Amino acid sequence: MAKNVVMPQMGYDMDAGTLLRWLKSPGDTLERGEPMAEIEPDKVNIEIEAFDSGVLAKTLIEEGETVPVGEVIAIIGEPGEEIDDVPAPANGAEQAEAAEQPAEPPAEAPAQQAVQERETEPAPAPEPERETPQPATAEAPSGDRVRASPLVRRLAREHSIDLSQITGSGPHGRIVKRDIQPYIDGEIEIPIAAPEEPVEAPAEEERVVREAPAPVARPAAERGEVEVQELSRMRQTIARRMQQSFRDAPHIFITMSIDMGKAMELRKQINAEIAADDPESEVTVNDLIIKAAAVALRQFPVLNSYYVDDKRELHDNIDVNFAVAIEDGLISPFIPDADRKTLGEIARASKDLARRAREGGLRPEEYAGGTFTISNLGMFGVDNFTAVINPPQVAILAVGAAKMRPVWNAETEDFEPRFMMEVTLAADHRATDGAEAARYLQHLKAMLENPMRMLAG
Amino acid sequence: MASTLADLKSLEEDMLAQIDENGIREITYRQALQEALTEEMTANENVILMGEDIGAYGGSYVVTRGFQEEWGRERVIDTPISELGMTGVATGAAIAGIRPVLEIMTINFSLLAMDQIVNHAAKISYMFGGHFNAPVVIRTAAGWGQLGATHSQTFEAWYAHVPGLRVVMPSTPLDAKGFLKSAIRGDDPVLFIEHSLIYRNRGPVPTEEYTLPLEGSEVRREGTDVTLISWSRGAILAQGAAEELQEEHGISCEVIDMRVLRPLDTDTVVESVKKTNRAVIVEESWRTLGLGAEIAARIQEDAFDYLDAPVGRVGSLEVPMPYARNLERLVIPGKDEVIQAVLQALA
């Protein structure tokens, strides 16, 4: 008798999952416990295993599709059993969105429209999962696919290492300590090598986008050698999230120039006091901006919120992410309660997080979270730029370089040199609007131009 | 009258004992037991010895040679060949206030006394709400050596399984003497398991009187790559294997001697495994349901996230012991088996 396989809940805050690929095809026999699909609730992948033996009768969703937790994604039947209709979803009430097409026998056409109506965000950011263990490793719960010793699994959790990318040299191909040690020692980058089989997921994803896009136009006559690069897993994740964000959140960009003269002076004073003895506590310009941005957010809870399911989720805590460039990508760890931390604390935390980000030693709970992001390209001399919001956050602050510029002084009726920095706030127009964003920037400007206020506030 | 062979043995052992300037001398395991018994019999007139052939014959392992001459037939009692009967008598005597040290010639024969050991000695204190206790010490010996199927077994696991008993299996003269004295003085029934092949092993023992509490395991050799765990003769075998593993394979083994089998102290073991990430247990008993299984279970409970390989167990082959020497050698684990198990753990 047919049994439903549903999108499982694999994280405390997970409410939707993306099917990366089917590991079995319709018609294949299944052994209970055998992995049958790879799903992605977050930046890492998990296999779900067949909870029962039988034949994989039908798959109901395509690779690359995202569906809510609880939605039926496949059916296991008896060998030879006929299954005509899509069975009613386990939690039918939740999936009552009108399907534009009637559900067809799913082997041919997945019911993609039905699931597309819902929030398809696989809930990455609010994923601290303080209760459930971190699935930082790509192993099925039974560990069937990836053989690794318990010691190795613990180390992989602690260092956020993806075990599916490591070859085991132990018995039966088991990953043992000596296999993972080079990654921990930092001799090798976190394994983000291309998967062995060509990943079809990105191509599939194009198809399930609401408006079927036209295929990318290729030049009629291509010249020269072409090297086709598979995307690393991290790159894929970044690509997916950035596309979703830019597609789903209507971005508005507001730019403000900020006079950093007094802020730099304050920084010099602080560092003269504390950084001589303690280089870890040296306060950078970015640290100042983090603090100022965080304190300013107290008056603007909407900009510190999440936009989820047509609702705004406000937070008491102000946790500021800052982007760190790492090889072939970037990652944004966050500083919890940045508004309440001293500049010294922020300085130490940001140094430690940035260092470990580059070494591949961040734990998921250190980057899977945060309520507001700051991205700084000032070190490249960039004047200003626009950033993409980190979903489900509502805003992101793009910071340029501080440069001496002539600024009009109304009193002296002359231009004078001032140390100006341009920041551009990108905000999700579904959650907020230009005026609020602009008022926030005024606040931020006031704080940085009179930095004592951020210490007092 | 003691046999000529026994005389020579003892003489040889006396010659080997020399006292150094720290008051430590090397004596044999057997001598350590003799000293313990002598000291306790001297200190407390309620201490008596019982067993088959321990008096006139001096003991089948020559432990009690000369004792009947010294202490008389009321305190050194030759019992009939009836393990059940003599264990019952010893237990009853203990309840009545005597401190009997009963010798059951080999642990194989303890099977005949199981009911008295497990149902009586172990449970008296509990079943009488503490109003009575049975502080009987049962000395017995594991061992083998072309003795055949019914005389070559080792049942420490069976007794270590029983709440109410203390079970010790010391591997060194130092531990043997200290444990035996504590066992006699303590108020619990104690199963004191010796090993026929280590009576002549020598080790340092102070001349000054001392006792050792009946608890705790010891690290006999420090190492970093794998933890070897054993007791009694197995502990000596493990240390020998560790030497060879270091010299021939460059593998550094930490060796732990369990010493006391009930209560079983696995804290030291767990700490060691957290350091080395690998464990191999060596026992002379059959692997299935031996003490190794219990220790392995506790290691995976308490050090699960530190294990880089499954816990290995080396034990006797699961057959009744053959008589032929070459077959016997195949059954009992030797250095090679231990080395193989270690290499497997490091694979």
Interface residues (C-beta under 8 A of the other chain):
Chain A: S149 P150 L151 V152 R153 R154 G170 P171 V176 K177
Chain B: N277 F304 D305 Y306 L307 D308 A309 Q344 A347
